[in-house]
Amino acid sequence: MKQLELVTRAHLDAIVRESGVTALQYTALTVLERREGMTSADLARHSFVRAQSAADLVGGLERRGLIRRDPDPANRRRRLISLTDEGRALLRRQAEPVAALEAHMLKDLDPDQRESFAEALQLCRGAMSDLPLDAD
């Protein structure tokens, strides 16, 4: 898994570099695309990063104008993160090259293998989602 992650991240970094973001920042933007109105803690959990890393990540994306943080109407102390139009535009620009990378990665799998692989990844991700990142 780690070897696949490293090679995929290297290629993803190369793809998104021209947009001025890292693979980690791009991933966070895709999480926000699927789940608008998250807190930094939510984003950290869904992006599999520590809360401290998410704070730096959010700050950088906000400075670039790719996200905005608005007060939560239900709890004014919380700030909810959403994509800006610029963030959505960046994701649209990167959609095709990122899809091509994924297609290349899966090219040697037949349709049944692709489906099984996707299902297995979802099961593994679900199993790991309730494990705290700070666990030793």
C-alpha positions as CSV (number, residue, x, y, z in Angstrom):
1,M,0.0,0.0,0.0
2,K,2.8,2.4,0.9
3,Q,4.6,1.8,-2.3
4,L,1.4,2.5,-4.3
5,E,0.7,5.6,-2.3
6,L,4.3,7.0,-2.8
7,V,4.3,6.5,-6.6
8,T,0.8,7.8,-6.9
9,R,1.5,10.8,-4.8
10,A,4.6,11.6,-6.8
11,H,2.6,11.6,-10.0
12,L,-0.3,13.5,-8.5
13,D,2.2,16.2,-7.2
14,A,3.6,16.5,-10.7
15,I,0.1,16.9,-12.1
16,V,-1.2,19.5,-9.7
17,R,2.1,21.5,-9.3
18,E,1.2,23.8,-12.2
19,S,-1.8,24.9,-10.2
20,G,0.4,25.8,-7.2
21,V,-1.0,23.2,-4.8
22,T,0.4,20.0,-3.4
23,A,-1.1,16.5,-3.6
24,L,-2.2,16.9,0.0
25,Q,-3.9,20.2,-0.7
26,Y,-5.5,18.8,-3.8
27,T,-6.9,15.9,-1.8
28,A,-8.3,18.3,0.8
29,L,-10.0,20.2,-1.9
30,T,-11.6,17.1,-3.3
31,V,-12.8,16.2,0.2
32,L,-14.4,19.6,0.5
33,E,-16.0,19.2,-3.0
34,R,-17.9,16.1,-1.7
35,R,-18.6,17.5,1.8
36,E,-19.2,21.3,2.0
37,G,-19.2,23.0,5.3
38,M,-16.7,20.9,7.2
39,T,-14.7,22.0,10.2
40,S,-10.9,21.8,10.2
41,A,-11.2,18.8,12.5
42,D,-13.6,17.1,10.1
43,L,-11.3,17.8,7.2
44,A,-8.3,16.4,9.1
45,R,-10.3,13.1,9.7
46,H,-11.5,12.8,6.2
47,S,-8.1,13.7,4.7
48,F,-6.2,11.4,7.1
49,V,-4.0,14.1,8.5
50,R,-3.4,15.4,12.0
51,A,-5.3,18.4,13.2
52,Q,-2.1,20.5,13.3
53,S,-1.4,19.6,9.7
54,A,-5.0,20.4,8.7
55,A,-4.6,23.9,10.3
56,D,-1.6,24.6,8.2
57,L,-3.3,23.1,5.1
58,V,-6.5,25.2,5.6
59,G,-4.5,28.4,6.2
60,G,-2.6,27.9,3.0
61,L,-5.7,27.1,0.9
62,E,-7.5,30.1,2.4
63,R,-4.6,32.5,1.6
64,R,-4.7,31.2,-2.0
65,G,-8.4,32.0,-2.2
66,L,-9.3,28.3,-2.8
67,I,-11.5,28.0,0.3
68,R,-13.3,30.2,2.7
69,R,-14.2,29.8,6.4
70,D,-17.5,31.1,7.6
71,P,-19.0,31.1,11.1
72,D,-21.3,28.1,11.8
73,P,-24.8,29.5,12.3
74,A,-25.4,26.8,14.9
75,N,-22.2,27.5,16.9
76,R,-20.5,30.9,16.2
77,R,-17.2,29.7,17.6
78,R,-16.9,27.0,14.9
79,R,-15.8,27.9,11.4
80,L,-17.1,25.9,8.4
81,I,-14.9,25.4,5.4
82,S,-16.2,25.7,1.8
83,L,-14.7,25.8,-1.6
84,T,-14.6,29.1,-3.4
85,D,-15.2,29.5,-7.1
86,E,-11.4,29.5,-7.6
87,G,-11.2,26.2,-5.7
88,R,-13.9,24.7,-7.9
89,A,-12.2,26.0,-11.0
90,L,-8.9,24.4,-9.9
91,L,-10.6,21.1,-9.4
92,R,-12.2,21.3,-12.9
93,R,-8.9,22.1,-14.5
94,Q,-7.2,19.1,-12.8
95,A,-10.1,16.6,-13.3
96,E,-9.0,15.2,-16.7
97,P,-5.3,14.7,-15.9
98,V,-6.1,13.2,-12.5
99,A,-8.6,10.8,-14.1
100,A,-6.0,9.9,-16.7
101,L,-3.6,9.0,-13.9
102,E,-6.2,6.8,-12.2
103,A,-7.0,5.1,-15.5
104,H,-3.3,4.4,-16.1
105,M,-2.9,2.9,-12.6
106,L,-5.9,0.6,-13.2
107,K,-5.2,-0.2,-16.9
108,D,-4.0,-3.8,-16.2
109,L,-7.1,-4.7,-14.2
110,D,-10.2,-6.1,-15.9
111,P,-13.6,-4.6,-15.0
112,D,-14.3,-7.3,-12.3
113,Q,-10.9,-6.7,-10.7
114,R,-11.4,-2.9,-10.8
115,E,-14.8,-3.3,-9.0
116,S,-13.3,-5.7,-6.4
117,F,-10.3,-3.3,-5.9
118,A,-12.7,-0.3,-5.4
119,E,-14.8,-2.3,-2.9
120,A,-11.8,-3.5,-1.0
121,L,-10.4,0.0,-0.7
122,Q,-13.7,1.3,0.6
123,L,-13.8,-1.5,3.2
124,C,-10.3,-0.8,4.3
125,R,-10.9,2.9,4.5
126,G,-14.0,2.3,6.5
127,A,-12.2,0.0,8.9
128,M,-9.5,2.6,9.5
129,S,-11.8,5.6,9.8
130,D,-12.6,4.9,13.4
131,L,-9.0,4.5,14.5
132,P,-7.6,7.7,16.1
133,L,-4.6,9.1,14.3
134,D,-2.9,9.6,17.6
135,A,-3.0,5.9,18.5
136,D,0.3,4.4,19.4
